[in-house]
Amino acid sequence: ATGHTYGRFYTNISGVGRLGKNMLKTDIIHYLDQCELSLDDVKIDYNKGFYPMGA
């Protein structure tokens, strides 16, 4: 099938609920290398303290 698929990356550490502060969009693209993603396809969600909460 073709079309858009949405997913969310986040940490599974209890009580934290956010990604590592140093995680880059390119890290996600390399992890999902078979999906042919570009930097524009990956969005990062930040909290008010500018810590990444999910991607």
C-alpha distances in whole Angstrom, upper triangle without the diagonal:
4,7,10,10,14,16,20,23,26,29,30,33,35,37,35,32,31,30,32,34,34,30,28,25,25,26,22,21,22,21,18,18,15,13,15,17,20,23,22,18,20,23,26,28,31,34,38,39,36,35,31,30,26,23
4,7,9,13,15,19,22,25,28,29,33,35,36,34,31,30,29,31,33,32,28,26,23,23,24,21,19,21,20,17,17,14,12,13,14,17,20,18,15,18,20,24,25,29,32,35,37,34,33,29,28,24,22
4,7,10,13,17,20,23,27,28,32,33,34,32,28,28,26,29,30,30,26,25,21,22,23,19,18,21,20,16,17,15,12,13,13,15,18,16,13,16,17,21,22,26,29,32,34,31,30,27,26,22,19
4,7,10,13,16,20,23,25,28,30,30,29,25,24,23,26,27,27,23,22,18,19,20,17,16,19,18,15,16,15,11,12,11,14,15,14,10,12,14,17,19,23,25,28,30,27,27,23,22,18,15
4,7,10,13,17,20,21,25,27,27,26,22,21,20,23,25,25,21,20,17,18,19,15,15,17,16,13,15,14,11,13,12,14,16,14,11,12,13,16,17,21,24,27,29,26,25,21,20,16,13
4,7,10,13,17,19,22,23,24,22,18,18,17,20,22,22,19,18,15,17,17,13,14,17,15,13,16,15,12,14,12,14,15,14,10,10,11,13,14,18,20,23,25,23,21,18,16,12,10
4,7,10,13,15,18,20,21,19,15,15,14,17,19,20,16,16,14,16,15,11,13,16,13,12,15,15,12,15,13,15,15,15,11,10,11,12,13,16,18,22,23,21,19,15,14,10,8
4,6,10,12,15,17,17,15,12,11,11,14,16,17,14,14,13,15,14,11,13,15,13,12,16,17,15,17,14,16,15,15,12,10,10,10,10,13,15,19,20,18,16,12,10,6,6
4,7,9,12,15,15,13,10,9,8,11,13,14,11,12,11,13,11,9,12,14,11,11,15,17,15,17,15,16,15,16,14,10,10,9,10,13,15,19,19,17,14,10,9,5,5
4,7,9,11,12,9,6,5,5,9,11,13,11,13,13,15,13,11,15,16,14,15,18,20,19,21,18,19,18,19,17,13,12,10,10,12,13,17,17,15,12,9,7,5,7
4,6,8,10,7,6,5,5,8,11,13,11,14,15,17,14,13,17,17,15,17,20,22,21,23,21,22,21,22,20,17,16,13,13,14,14,18,17,16,13,10,9,8,10
4,6,9,8,7,8,9,11,14,16,15,18,19,20,17,16,20,20,17,18,22,24,23,25,24,25,24,25,23,20,19,17,16,17,17,21,20,19,16,14,12,11,14
4,6,6,7,9,10,11,14,16,15,19,20,22,19,18,22,22,19,21,25,27,26,28,26,28,26,27,26,22,21,18,17,17,17,20,19,19,15,14,12,13,16
4,6,7,10,12,14,16,19,18,22,23,25,22,21,25,26,23,24,28,30,29,31,29,30,29,30,28,24,23,20,19,18,18,20,19,20,17,16,14,15,18
4,6,9,12,14,16,19,19,22,23,26,23,22,26,27,24,26,30,31,30,32,30,31,29,30,28,24,23,20,17,17,15,17,17,18,15,15,12,14,18
4,6,8,10,12,15,15,18,20,22,20,19,23,24,22,24,27,29,28,30,27,28,26,26,25,21,20,16,14,13,12,15,14,14,11,11,9,11,15
4,7,10,12,15,14,17,18,21,18,17,21,22,20,21,24,26,25,27,24,25,23,24,22,18,17,14,12,12,11,14,14,14,11,10,7,8,12
4,7,8,11,10,13,15,17,15,14,18,19,18,19,22,25,23,25,22,22,20,21,19,16,14,11,9,9,9,13,12,11,8,6,4,6,9
4,6,8,7,10,11,14,12,11,15,16,14,16,19,22,21,22,19,20,17,19,18,14,13,10,10,10,11,14,13,11,8,6,6,6,8
4,5,5,9,12,14,11,12,16,16,15,17,20,23,22,23,21,21,18,20,19,16,15,12,12,11,13,16,14,12,8,7,9,9,11
4,6,9,12,14,12,14,17,17,17,19,22,25,24,24,21,21,18,20,20,16,15,11,12,10,12,14,11,9,6,6,9,11,12
4,6,10,11,10,12,15,15,15,18,19,23,22,22,20,19,16,19,19,15,15,12,14,13,15,17,14,12,9,9,12,12,13
4,7,8,7,8,11,12,12,14,16,19,19,19,16,16,13,16,16,12,12,10,12,12,15,17,16,13,10,8,11,10,10
4,5,5,7,9,10,11,13,14,18,17,16,14,13,10,13,13,10,10,9,12,13,16,18,17,14,12,10,12,11,10
4,5,5,6,9,10,11,12,15,14,13,10,9,6,9,9,6,8,8,11,13,17,19,19,15,14,11,13,11,8
4,5,5,6,8,10,10,13,13,12,9,9,7,11,11,9,11,12,15,17,20,23,22,19,17,14,16,14,12
4,6,5,6,9,10,13,13,13,11,12,10,14,13,10,12,12,15,17,20,23,22,19,16,14,15,13,11
4,5,5,6,8,11,11,11,9,10,9,12,10,8,10,10,14,16,19,22,22,19,17,13,14,11,8
4,5,5,6,9,8,8,6,7,8,11,9,8,11,13,16,19,22,25,25,21,20,16,17,14,11
4,5,5,9,9,9,9,10,11,14,13,12,15,16,19,21,24,27,27,23,21,18,19,17,14
4,6,9,9,11,10,12,13,16,14,12,15,15,18,20,24,27,26,23,21,17,18,15,13
4,6,6,8,8,11,12,14,12,11,14,16,18,21,24,28,28,25,22,19,19,16,13
4,6,6,7,10,12,15,13,13,16,18,21,24,27,31,30,27,25,22,22,19,16
4,6,8,12,14,16,14,15,18,20,23,26,30,33,33,30,28,24,24,21,18
4,6,9,12,13,11,12,15,18,21,24,27,31,31,28,26,22,22,19,15
4,7,10,12,10,11,15,18,21,24,28,31,31,28,26,23,23,20,16
4,7,8,6,8,11,14,18,21,24,27,28,24,23,20,20,17,13
4,5,5,7,11,13,17,20,23,26,26,23,22,19,20,17,14
4,5,6,8,11,14,17,20,23,23,19,19,16,18,15,12
4,6,7,11,14,16,20,22,23,20,20,17,18,16,12
4,7,10,13,16,20,23,24,20,20,16,17,14,10
4,7,10,13,17,20,20,17,16,13,13,10,7
4,7,10,13,16,17,14,14,10,11,8,6
4,6,10,13,14,10,10,7,8,6,4
4,7,10,11,9,8,6,5,5,6
4,7,8,5,5,4,5,7,9
4,5,5,6,7,6,9,12
4,5,7,10,10,13,16
4,6,9,10,14,16
4,6,9,12,13
4,6,9,11
4,6,8
4,7
4
